[in-house]
Amino acid sequence: PRRPRPRLLVLHASNRSTSNTLALWSRCRERLEKDCDITEIGLRNGTLEDCAGCPYTMCLHYGEQGGCFYGGVMVQEVYPAIREADAVVLLCPNYNDALSANLTAAINRLTALYRTTPFTDKAVFAVVVSGYSGGDIVARQVVSALNMNKGFWLPPEFCLLETANDAGTAVTLPGIDERLNSFTENILRQLKEP
């Protein structure tokens, strides 16, 4: 059975003053806070070391201990939050038609946790904002990395996909409030239905 108050883990690597993705998420969060417990973790530059490809046996050893050789924010904050979460929401600005380097590093580092924590009962959602185009490519990368590779379940309409270039313009897009309502209602519906 699903929890009455789903737990969301929100991961981002954006700057609040310039990020359209974070601006949209702030509006989503306002709609979700009364029904969900939300943990937001920023993975900006300097907070996260990428996986450098430990030998399989070393990754297995640390993973079986519930950790990772590289430690840091992933072991201290992200791993515990994922263990508790019902869903992960990735906030993905489109940088050159790819997930940001820090979000990619976080996904890479989930391999150690994957050894001891099943992800099949955890949903993945995403907010993707592109300056011009390519948001669909980023959304496919989220599906490939977290659903197909790591086993998170993929709800229908898992992604809010928008196009906005200048800082602050995403929240002024025509029809954005209706799309934000639809996206947040879908998160609640997916996580609360049996």
Contacts in CASP RR format, 6 or more apart in sequence:
PFRMAT RR
TARGET T0000
AUTHOR 0000-0000-0000
METHOD contacts of the structure
MODEL  1
PRRPRPRLLVLHASNRSTSNTLALWSRCRERLEKDCDITEIGLRNGTLED
CAGCPYTMCLHYGEQGGCFYGGVMVQEVYPAIREADAVVLLCPNYNDALS
ANLTAAINRLTALYRTTPFTDKAVFAVVVSGYSGGDIVARQVVSALNMNK
GFWLPPEFCLLETANDAGTAVTLPGIDERLNSFTENILRQLKEP
1 194 0 8 1.000
2 86 0 8 1.000
2 191 0 8 1.000
2 192 0 8 1.000
2 193 0 8 1.000
2 194 0 8 1.000
3 86 0 8 1.000
3 191 0 8 1.000
4 192 0 8 1.000
5 35 0 8 1.000
5 36 0 8 1.000
5 37 0 8 1.000
6 35 0 8 1.000
6 36 0 8 1.000
6 37 0 8 1.000
6 86 0 8 1.000
6 87 0 8 1.000
6 187 0 8 1.000
6 188 0 8 1.000
6 191 0 8 1.000
6 192 0 8 1.000
7 36 0 8 1.000
7 37 0 8 1.000
7 38 0 8 1.000
7 39 0 8 1.000
7 84 0 8 1.000
7 85 0 8 1.000
7 86 0 8 1.000
7 87 0 8 1.000
8 32 0 8 1.000
8 36 0 8 1.000
8 37 0 8 1.000
8 38 0 8 1.000
8 39 0 8 1.000
8 85 0 8 1.000
8 86 0 8 1.000
8 87 0 8 1.000
8 88 0 8 1.000
8 89 0 8 1.000
8 187 0 8 1.000
9 39 0 8 1.000
9 41 0 8 1.000
9 78 0 8 1.000
9 81 0 8 1.000
9 82 0 8 1.000
9 84 0 8 1.000
9 85 0 8 1.000
9 87 0 8 1.000
9 88 0 8 1.000
9 89 0 8 1.000
10 25 0 8 1.000
10 29 0 8 1.000
10 38 0 8 1.000
10 39 0 8 1.000
10 40 0 8 1.000
10 41 0 8 1.000
10 88 0 8 1.000
10 89 0 8 1.000
10 91 0 8 1.000
11 41 0 8 1.000
11 42 0 8 1.000
11 43 0 8 1.000
11 78 0 8 1.000
11 88 0 8 1.000
11 89 0 8 1.000
11 90 0 8 1.000
11 91 0 8 1.000
11 103 0 8 1.000
11 106 0 8 1.000
12 19 0 8 1.000
12 21 0 8 1.000
12 22 0 8 1.000
12 25 0 8 1.000
12 40 0 8 1.000
12 41 0 8 1.000
12 42 0 8 1.000
12 43 0 8 1.000
12 90 0 8 1.000
12 91 0 8 1.000
12 103 0 8 1.000
13 42 0 8 1.000
13 43 0 8 1.000
13 44 0 8 1.000
13 45 0 8 1.000
13 48 0 8 1.000
13 100 0 8 1.000
13 101 0 8 1.000
13 102 0 8 1.000
13 103 0 8 1.000
14 21 0 8 1.000
14 22 0 8 1.000
14 44 0 8 1.000
14 91 0 8 1.000
14 93 0 8 1.000
14 100 0 8 1.000
15 22 0 8 1.000
15 44 0 8 1.000
16 22 0 8 1.000
17 167 0 8 1.000
18 167 0 8 1.000
19 91 0 8 1.000
19 93 0 8 1.000
19 167 0 8 1.000
20 93 0 8 1.000
20 129 0 8 1.000
20 131 0 8 1.000
20 162 0 8 1.000
20 164 0 8 1.000
20 167 0 8 1.000
20 168 0 8 1.000
20 169 0 8 1.000
20 170 0 8 1.000
20 171 0 8 1.000
21 91 0 8 1.000
21 92 0 8 1.000
21 93 0 8 1.000
21 127 0 8 1.000
21 128 0 8 1.000
21 129 0 8 1.000
21 170 0 8 1.000
22 91 0 8 1.000
23 168 0 8 1.000
23 170 0 8 1.000
23 171 0 8 1.000
24 127 0 8 1.000
24 129 0 8 1.000
24 160 0 8 1.000
24 162 0 8 1.000
24 170 0 8 1.000
24 171 0 8 1.000
24 176 0 8 1.000
24 180 0 8 1.000
25 89 0 8 1.000
25 91 0 8 1.000
25 127 0 8 1.000
27 171 0 8 1.000
27 177 0 8 1.000
27 180 0 8 1.000
28 127 0 8 1.000
28 160 0 8 1.000
28 180 0 8 1.000
28 183 0 8 1.000
28 184 0 8 1.000
28 187 0 8 1.000
29 38 0 8 1.000
29 40 0 8 1.000
31 180 0 8 1.000
31 181 0 8 1.000
31 184 0 8 1.000
32 38 0 8 1.000
32 184 0 8 1.000
32 187 0 8 1.000
32 188 0 8 1.000
35 188 0 8 1.000
35 192 0 8 1.000
36 187 0 8 1.000
36 188 0 8 1.000
36 191 0 8 1.000
39 81 0 8 1.000
39 84 0 8 1.000
39 85 0 8 1.000
41 73 0 8 1.000
41 77 0 8 1.000
41 78 0 8 1.000
41 81 0 8 1.000
43 73 0 8 1.000
43 78 0 8 1.000
43 102 0 8 1.000
43 103 0 8 1.000
43 105 0 8 1.000
43 106 0 8 1.000
44 102 0 8 1.000
45 102 0 8 1.000
47 73 0 8 1.000
47 102 0 8 1.000
48 72 0 8 1.000
48 73 0 8 1.000
48 74 0 8 1.000
48 102 0 8 1.000
48 105 0 8 1.000
48 106 0 8 1.000
48 109 0 8 1.000
49 70 0 8 1.000
49 71 0 8 1.000
49 72 0 8 1.000
49 105 0 8 1.000
50 101 0 8 1.000
50 104 0 8 1.000
50 105 0 8 1.000
50 108 0 8 1.000
50 109 0 8 1.000
51 68 0 8 1.000
51 70 0 8 1.000
51 105 0 8 1.000
51 108 0 8 1.000
51 109 0 8 1.000
51 111 0 8 1.000
52 70 0 8 1.000
53 59 0 8 1.000
54 62 0 8 1.000
54 69 0 8 1.000
58 69 0 8 1.000
59 68 0 8 1.000
59 69 0 8 1.000
59 111 0 8 1.000
59 112 0 8 1.000
59 115 0 8 1.000
60 115 0 8 1.000
62 68 0 8 1.000
62 69 0 8 1.000
62 112 0 8 1.000
63 112 0 8 1.000
63 113 0 8 1.000
63 115 0 8 1.000
63 116 0 8 1.000
64 115 0 8 1.000
64 116 0 8 1.000
66 75 0 8 1.000
66 79 0 8 1.000
66 112 0 8 1.000
66 113 0 8 1.000
66 115 0 8 1.000
66 116 0 8 1.000
67 75 0 8 1.000
67 79 0 8 1.000
67 112 0 8 1.000
67 113 0 8 1.000
68 74 0 8 1.000
68 75 0 8 1.000
68 79 0 8 1.000
68 109 0 8 1.000
68 112 0 8 1.000
68 113 0 8 1.000
69 112 0 8 1.000
70 109 0 8 1.000
74 106 0 8 1.000
74 109 0 8 1.000
78 106 0 8 1.000
78 109 0 8 1.000
79 113 0 8 1.000
79 117 0 8 1.000
82 88 0 8 1.000
82 110 0 8 1.000
82 113 0 8 1.000
82 117 0 8 1.000
82 119 0 8 1.000
82 122 0 8 1.000
83 113 0 8 1.000
83 117 0 8 1.000
85 122 0 8 1.000
86 121 0 8 1.000
86 122 0 8 1.000
86 123 0 8 1.000
86 191 0 8 1.000
87 122 0 8 1.000
87 123 0 8 1.000
87 124 0 8 1.000
87 125 0 8 1.000
87 187 0 8 1.000
87 190 0 8 1.000
87 191 0 8 1.000
88 122 0 8 1.000
88 123 0 8 1.000
88 124 0 8 1.000
88 125 0 8 1.000
88 146 0 8 1.000
88 152 0 8 1.000
89 124 0 8 1.000
89 125 0 8 1.000
89 126 0 8 1.000
89 127 0 8 1.000
89 187 0 8 1.000
90 99 0 8 1.000
90 103 0 8 1.000
90 124 0 8 1.000
90 125 0 8 1.000
90 126 0 8 1.000
90 127 0 8 1.000
90 142 0 8 1.000
90 146 0 8 1.000
91 126 0 8 1.000
91 127 0 8 1.000
92 99 0 8 1.000
92 100 0 8 1.000
92 103 0 8 1.000
92 126 0 8 1.000
92 127 0 8 1.000
92 128 0 8 1.000
92 129 0 8 1.000
92 138 0 8 1.000
92 139 0 8 1.000
92 142 0 8 1.000
93 100 0 8 1.000
93 128 0 8 1.000
93 129 0 8 1.000
93 130 0 8 1.000
94 128 0 8 1.000
94 129 0 8 1.000
94 130 0 8 1.000
94 131 0 8 1.000
94 134 0 8 1.000
94 135 0 8 1.000
94 137 0 8 1.000
94 138 0 8 1.000
95 101 0 8 1.000
97 134 0 8 1.000
97 135 0 8 1.000
97 137 0 8 1.000
97 138 0 8 1.000
98 104 0 8 1.000
98 137 0 8 1.000
98 138 0 8 1.000
98 141 0 8 1.000
99 107 0 8 1.000
99 138 0 8 1.000
99 141 0 8 1.000
99 142 0 8 1.000
99 145 0 8 1.000
104 145 0 8 1.000
107 145 0 8 1.000
107 146 0 8 1.000
107 150 0 8 1.000
110 150 0 8 1.000
114 150 0 8 1.000
119 146 0 8 1.000
119 150 0 8 1.000
119 151 0 8 1.000
119 152 0 8 1.000
120 151 0 8 1.000
120 152 0 8 1.000
120 153 0 8 1.000
121 153 0 8 1.000
122 152 0 8 1.000
122 153 0 8 1.000
123 152 0 8 1.000
123 153 0 8 1.000
123 154 0 8 1.000
123 155 0 8 1.000
123 158 0 8 1.000
123 190 0 8 1.000
123 191 0 8 1.000
124 142 0 8 1.000
124 143 0 8 1.000
124 146 0 8 1.000
124 147 0 8 1.000
124 152 0 8 1.000
124 153 0 8 1.000
124 154 0 8 1.000
124 155 0 8 1.000
124 158 0 8 1.000
125 155 0 8 1.000
125 158 0 8 1.000
125 159 0 8 1.000
125 187 0 8 1.000
126 138 0 8 1.000
126 139 0 8 1.000
126 142 0 8 1.000
126 158 0 8 1.000
126 159 0 8 1.000
126 160 0 8 1.000
127 159 0 8 1.000
127 160 0 8 1.000
127 162 0 8 1.000
127 183 0 8 1.000
128 135 0 8 1.000
128 138 0 8 1.000
128 139 0 8 1.000
128 142 0 8 1.000
128 159 0 8 1.000
128 160 0 8 1.000
128 161 0 8 1.000
128 162 0 8 1.000
129 135 0 8 1.000
129 162 0 8 1.000
129 163 0 8 1.000
129 164 0 8 1.000
129 170 0 8 1.000
130 138 0 8 1.000
130 161 0 8 1.000
130 162 0 8 1.000
130 163 0 8 1.000
130 164 0 8 1.000
131 163 0 8 1.000
131 164 0 8 1.000
131 165 0 8 1.000
132 163 0 8 1.000
132 165 0 8 1.000
133 163 0 8 1.000
135 161 0 8 1.000
135 163 0 8 1.000
136 161 0 8 1.000
139 159 0 8 1.000
139 161 0 8 1.000
142 158 0 8 1.000
142 159 0 8 1.000
143 154 0 8 1.000
143 158 0 8 1.000
146 152 0 8 1.000
147 153 0 8 1.000
147 154 0 8 1.000
155 186 0 8 1.000
155 187 0 8 1.000
155 190 0 8 1.000
156 186 0 8 1.000
156 190 0 8 1.000
157 182 0 8 1.000
157 183 0 8 1.000
157 186 0 8 1.000
160 179 0 8 1.000
160 180 0 8 1.000
160 183 0 8 1.000
162 170 0 8 1.000
162 173 0 8 1.000
162 176 0 8 1.000
162 179 0 8 1.000
164 170 0 8 1.000
164 173 0 8 1.000
170 176 0 8 1.000
END
